[in-house]
Amino acid sequence: MDNDWRLTNQMKYLKGVRLIWRTYTPKSERWDHDHCVFCFAKFMSQDLPGILHEGYCTEDQYYWICQTCFDGFKDKLGWEVSEDPG
């Protein structure tokens, strides 16, 4: 697990944080997508091939995590999951 190519320095800012499962919504017209902070899978609201529409994110929606990476790192990073407040 420590040699996983997806792990860079995410431990510094994601260890023990609260995550929310949420449908992706763009932050603005100029910022229309985000990427999984581990594997770089793309989150968008547009319905295009290979695009993710839901995932885990930090409460401020700054960091997004796909289901696969969440499953792979949830124990190592000790995440707490909350319901979407919206």
C-alpha atoms as an extended CHARMM CRD file, in Angstrom:
* protein
*
        86  EXT
         1         1  MET       CA              0.0000000000        0.0000000000        0.0000000000  PROA      1               0.0000000000
         2         2  ASP       CA              2.8090000000        2.4630000000        0.7710000000  PROA      2               0.0000000000
         3         3  ASN       CA              4.2070000000        1.8840000000       -2.7320000000  PROA      3               0.0000000000
         4         4  ASP       CA              0.8790000000        2.6300000000       -4.4160000000  PROA      4               0.0000000000
         5         5  TRP       CA              1.4610000000        5.0350000000       -7.3340000000  PROA      5               0.0000000000
         6         6  ARG       CA             -1.6120000000        7.0450000000       -6.2830000000  PROA      6               0.0000000000
         7         7  LEU       CA             -0.0940000000        8.0550000000       -2.9440000000  PROA      7               0.0000000000
         8         8  THR       CA              1.9040000000       11.2510000000       -3.0840000000  PROA      8               0.0000000000
         9         9  ASN       CA              1.4970000000       13.6680000000       -0.1830000000  PROA      9               0.0000000000
        10        10  GLN       CA             -2.2700000000       13.3410000000        0.4130000000  PROA      10              0.0000000000
        11        11  MET       CA             -1.6160000000       12.1630000000        3.9990000000  PROA      11              0.0000000000
        12        12  LYS       CA             -0.6650000000       15.7480000000        4.8760000000  PROA      12              0.0000000000
        13        13  TYR       CA             -4.0740000000       17.2000000000        4.0420000000  PROA      13              0.0000000000
        14        14  LEU       CA             -6.5230000000       14.2680000000        3.9580000000  PROA      14              0.0000000000
        15        15  LYS       CA             -5.6770000000       12.1320000000        6.9910000000  PROA      15              0.0000000000
        16        16  GLY       CA             -8.6620000000       11.9230000000        9.3400000000  PROA      16              0.0000000000
        17        17  VAL       CA            -10.8450000000       14.3990000000        7.4520000000  PROA      17              0.0000000000
        18        18  ARG       CA            -14.6160000000       14.2050000000        7.1270000000  PROA      18              0.0000000000
        19        19  LEU       CA            -15.8410000000       13.3000000000        3.6400000000  PROA      19              0.0000000000
        20        20  ILE       CA            -19.2790000000       13.5640000000        2.0850000000  PROA      20              0.0000000000
        21        21  TRP       CA            -20.7440000000       11.4360000000       -0.7290000000  PROA      21              0.0000000000
        22        22  ARG       CA            -22.1010000000       14.0040000000       -3.1400000000  PROA      22              0.0000000000
        23        23  THR       CA            -23.1730000000       14.6250000000       -6.7350000000  PROA      23              0.0000000000
        24        24  TYR       CA            -20.6020000000       16.7720000000       -8.4850000000  PROA      24              0.0000000000
        25        25  THR       CA            -21.5650000000       20.3560000000       -9.2660000000  PROA      25              0.0000000000
        26        26  PRO       CA            -19.1360000000       22.7740000000      -10.9240000000  PROA      26              0.0000000000
        27        27  LYS       CA            -17.7300000000       25.5700000000       -8.8030000000  PROA      27              0.0000000000
        28        28  SER       CA            -18.1760000000       28.0920000000      -11.6280000000  PROA      28              0.0000000000
        29        29  GLU       CA            -18.4670000000       28.3190000000      -15.4070000000  PROA      29              0.0000000000
        30        30  ARG       CA            -14.6720000000       28.5260000000      -15.6090000000  PROA      30              0.0000000000
        31        31  TRP       CA            -14.0890000000       25.6320000000      -13.1950000000  PROA      31              0.0000000000
        32        32  ASP       CA            -16.2510000000       22.9280000000      -14.7370000000  PROA      32              0.0000000000
        33        33  HSD       CA            -14.5050000000       19.7990000000      -13.4650000000  PROA      33              0.0000000000
        34        34  ASP       CA            -12.3360000000       18.3150000000      -10.7360000000  PROA      34              0.0000000000
        35        35  HSD       CA            -10.1320000000       15.2360000000      -10.5140000000  PROA      35              0.0000000000
        36        36  CYS       CA             -9.7940000000       12.4740000000       -7.9740000000  PROA      36              0.0000000000
        37        37  VAL       CA             -6.9190000000       13.5810000000       -5.7820000000  PROA      37              0.0000000000
        38        38  PHE       CA             -5.4420000000       10.0610000000       -6.0330000000  PROA      38              0.0000000000
        39        39  CYS       CA             -6.0080000000        8.6100000000       -9.5320000000  PROA      39              0.0000000000
        40        40  PHE       CA             -7.0170000000       11.7600000000      -11.4510000000  PROA      40              0.0000000000
        41        41  ALA       CA            -10.3870000000       10.3750000000      -12.6030000000  PROA      41              0.0000000000
        42        42  LYS       CA            -12.4680000000       13.2970000000      -13.8520000000  PROA      42              0.0000000000
        43        43  PHE       CA            -15.6260000000       14.5780000000      -12.1390000000  PROA      43              0.0000000000
        44        44  MET       CA            -18.0310000000       16.6980000000      -14.2060000000  PROA      44              0.0000000000
        45        45  SER       CA            -21.7400000000       17.3420000000      -14.4210000000  PROA      45              0.0000000000
        46        46  GLN       CA            -21.7140000000       16.6900000000      -18.1820000000  PROA      46              0.0000000000
        47        47  ASP       CA            -22.7140000000       13.2210000000      -19.3200000000  PROA      47              0.0000000000
        48        48  LEU       CA            -19.6200000000       12.1200000000      -21.2470000000  PROA      48              0.0000000000
        49        49  PRO       CA            -17.8990000000        8.7190000000      -21.4710000000  PROA      49              0.0000000000
        50        50  GLY       CA            -15.6020000000        7.9560000000      -18.5470000000  PROA      50              0.0000000000
        51        51  ILE       CA            -16.7660000000       10.9310000000      -16.4790000000  PROA      51              0.0000000000
        52        52  LEU       CA            -17.7280000000       10.5100000000      -12.8220000000  PROA      52              0.0000000000
        53        53  HSD       CA            -20.8110000000       12.3250000000      -11.5480000000  PROA      53              0.0000000000
        54        54  GLU       CA            -20.6470000000       11.3780000000       -7.8580000000  PROA      54              0.0000000000
        55        55  GLY       CA            -17.9120000000       10.7870000000       -5.3560000000  PROA      55              0.0000000000
        56        56  TYR       CA            -16.5270000000       11.6390000000       -1.9550000000  PROA      56              0.0000000000
        57        57  CYS       CA            -15.3770000000       15.1620000000       -1.2770000000  PROA      57              0.0000000000
        58        58  THR       CA            -14.1490000000       17.2830000000        1.5800000000  PROA      58              0.0000000000
        59        59  GLU       CA            -16.7260000000       19.5200000000        3.2170000000  PROA      59              0.0000000000
        60        60  ASP       CA            -15.5090000000       22.5200000000        1.2080000000  PROA      60              0.0000000000
        61        61  GLN       CA            -15.7120000000       20.4130000000       -2.0140000000  PROA      61              0.0000000000
        62        62  TYR       CA            -12.0860000000       21.2240000000       -2.7690000000  PROA      62              0.0000000000
        63        63  TYR       CA            -10.7770000000       17.6310000000       -2.8180000000  PROA      63              0.0000000000
        64        64  TRP       CA            -12.6660000000       14.8720000000       -4.6490000000  PROA      64              0.0000000000
        65        65  ILE       CA            -12.1040000000       11.1230000000       -4.3050000000  PROA      65              0.0000000000
        66        66  CYS       CA            -13.5360000000        8.3960000000       -6.5220000000  PROA      66              0.0000000000
        67        67  GLN       CA            -15.1640000000        5.2930000000       -5.0510000000  PROA      67              0.0000000000
        68        68  THR       CA            -12.2200000000        3.0490000000       -5.9850000000  PROA      68              0.0000000000
        69        69  CYS       CA             -9.6580000000        5.2540000000       -4.2660000000  PROA      69              0.0000000000
        70        70  PHE       CA            -11.9450000000        5.7690000000       -1.2770000000  PROA      70              0.0000000000
        71        71  ASP       CA            -12.2060000000        1.9940000000       -0.8490000000  PROA      71              0.0000000000
        72        72  GLY       CA             -8.4510000000        1.6080000000       -1.1940000000  PROA      72              0.0000000000
        73        73  PHE       CA             -7.4070000000        4.3080000000        1.2730000000  PROA      73              0.0000000000
        74        74  LYS       CA            -10.2820000000        4.7030000000        3.7560000000  PROA      74              0.0000000000
        75        75  ASP       CA             -8.6230000000        2.6090000000        6.4660000000  PROA      75              0.0000000000
        76        76  LYS       CA             -5.1410000000        4.0330000000        5.9770000000  PROA      76              0.0000000000
        77        77  LEU       CA             -6.3820000000        7.6220000000        6.0870000000  PROA      77              0.0000000000
        78        78  GLY       CA             -9.0870000000        7.1220000000        8.7330000000  PROA      78              0.0000000000
        79        79  TRP       CA            -11.8460000000        9.0520000000        7.0120000000  PROA      79              0.0000000000
        80        80  GLU       CA            -15.1820000000        9.8130000000        8.6110000000  PROA      80              0.0000000000
        81        81  VAL       CA            -18.1450000000        9.9310000000        6.2170000000  PROA      81              0.0000000000
        82        82  SER       CA            -21.0800000000       12.2650000000        6.7480000000  PROA      82              0.0000000000
        83        83  GLU       CA            -24.3460000000       12.6410000000        4.8850000000  PROA      83              0.0000000000
        84        84  ASP       CA            -24.6490000000       15.3990000000        2.3270000000  PROA      84              0.0000000000
        85        85  PRO       CA            -26.0780000000       18.3880000000        4.1980000000  PROA      85              0.0000000000
        86        86  GLY       CA            -27.6400000000       19.7250000000        1.0150000000  PROA      86              0.0000000000
